Amino acid sequence: CVRDCDFCDVNVIQQKFRFRQGANVVKEMLYLAEKYNIREFNFTDSLVNGSLKSMTEWVTALAEYNRANPDRRITWSGSWICRPIGQIKERVYKLLAESGCETLAIGSESGSNRVLEAMDKKTNVEALMYETEMFHKYGIKFITLLIVGHWSEQWEDFMDTIHMLYRLKKYVKTGNYVALTSGTTMEIIPGSPMDNNFAINQLRAAIVTGK
């Protein structure tokens, strides 16, 4: 992953972010589509928008294919990181839809900017609101992945998350917001930044709570 969120150990396991050139990705997809009639794809890697250059390259090519072959249209789904407003131009969201993007799972984690900062998410709630509006505008479905019980989370932060979900409920009615996952109360994964900085985070949490 291109992020190093404090609760995650993906960079411990993979150490270095690797991605394929967009031309190679779409070449393989088109080969499978034409030879085996596979029209639905699900990317199971950490995220599809780690390299915006690579992603833009292959969604552009897929969009061109879908426009030229409406009866053999390709669709796909994957995982997505919420980037700050301005990093992804609106034309890219349009290309996502035209390329056959059906559903994206977003690591939104929290509705509190304070918690997102403590997680080192490098994004904010406002960016999520912008992206979900783009997904709505271009007919893309999305899932939010949430974390309950982060070491920095206080009651007010939890209520901020509830408020965020309340703001997103309009997309449930439109059919864009299709699921959310909260999992169990967050655990500390060995080797994650949170685990490595456990003592420091305990002190930071104590300062926040006054205990």
Secondary structure in CASP SS format (residue, H / E / C, confidence):
PFRMAT SS
TARGET T0000
AUTHOR 0000-0000-0000
METHOD secondary structure of the structure
MODEL  1
C C 1.00
V C 1.00
R C 1.00
D C 1.00
C C 1.00
D C 1.00
F C 1.00
C C 1.00
D C 1.00
V H 1.00
N H 1.00
V H 1.00
I H 1.00
Q H 1.00
Q C 1.00
K C 1.00
F C 1.00
R C 1.00
F C 1.00
R C 1.00
Q C 1.00
G H 1.00
A H 1.00
N H 1.00
V H 1.00
V H 1.00
K H 1.00
E H 1.00
M H 1.00
L H 1.00
Y H 1.00
L H 1.00
A H 1.00
E H 1.00
K H 1.00
Y H 1.00
N C 1.00
I C 1.00
R C 1.00
E E 1.00
F E 1.00
N E 1.00
F C 1.00
T C 1.00
D C 1.00
S C 1.00
L C 1.00
V C 1.00
N C 1.00
G C 1.00
S C 1.00
L H 1.00
K H 1.00
S H 1.00
M H 1.00
T H 1.00
E H 1.00
W H 1.00
V H 1.00
T H 1.00
A H 1.00
L H 1.00
A H 1.00
E H 1.00
Y H 1.00
N H 1.00
R H 1.00
A H 1.00
N C 1.00
P H 1.00
D H 1.00
R H 1.00
R C 1.00
I C 1.00
T E 1.00
W E 1.00
S E 1.00
G E 1.00
S E 1.00
W E 1.00
I C 1.00
C C 1.00
R C 1.00
P C 1.00
I C 1.00
G C 1.00
Q C 1.00
I C 1.00
K C 1.00
E H 1.00
R H 1.00
V H 1.00
Y H 1.00
K H 1.00
L H 1.00
L H 1.00
A H 1.00
E H 1.00
S C 1.00
G C 1.00
C E 1.00
E E 1.00
T E 1.00
L E 1.00
A E 1.00
I E 1.00
G E 1.00
S E 1.00
E E 1.00
S C 1.00
G C 1.00
S C 1.00
N H 1.00
R H 1.00
V H 1.00
L H 1.00
E H 1.00
A H 1.00
M H 1.00
D C 1.00
K C 1.00
K C 1.00
T C 1.00
N C 1.00
V H 1.00
E H 1.00
A H 1.00
L H 1.00
M H 1.00
Y H 1.00
E H 1.00
T H 1.00
E H 1.00
M H 1.00
F H 1.00
H H 1.00
K H 1.00
Y C 1.00
G C 1.00
I C 1.00
K E 1.00
F E 1.00
I E 1.00
T E 1.00
L E 1.00
L E 1.00
I C 1.00
V C 1.00
G C 1.00
H C 1.00
W C 1.00
S C 1.00
E C 1.00
Q C 1.00
W H 1.00
E H 1.00
D H 1.00
F H 1.00
M H 1.00
D H 1.00
T H 1.00
I H 1.00
H H 1.00
M H 1.00
L H 1.00
Y H 1.00
R H 1.00
L H 1.00
K C 1.00
K H 1.00
Y H 1.00
V H 1.00
K H 1.00
T H 1.00
G C 1.00
N C 1.00
Y E 1.00
V E 1.00
A E 1.00
L E 1.00
T E 1.00
S C 1.00
G C 1.00
T C 1.00
T C 1.00
M C 1.00
E C 1.00
I C 1.00
I C 1.00
P C 1.00
G C 1.00
S C 1.00
P H 1.00
M H 1.00
D H 1.00
N H 1.00
N C 1.00
F H 1.00
A H 1.00
I H 1.00
N H 1.00
Q H 1.00
L H 1.00
R H 1.00
A H 1.00
A H 1.00
I H 1.00
V H 1.00
T H 1.00
G C 1.00
K C 1.00
END
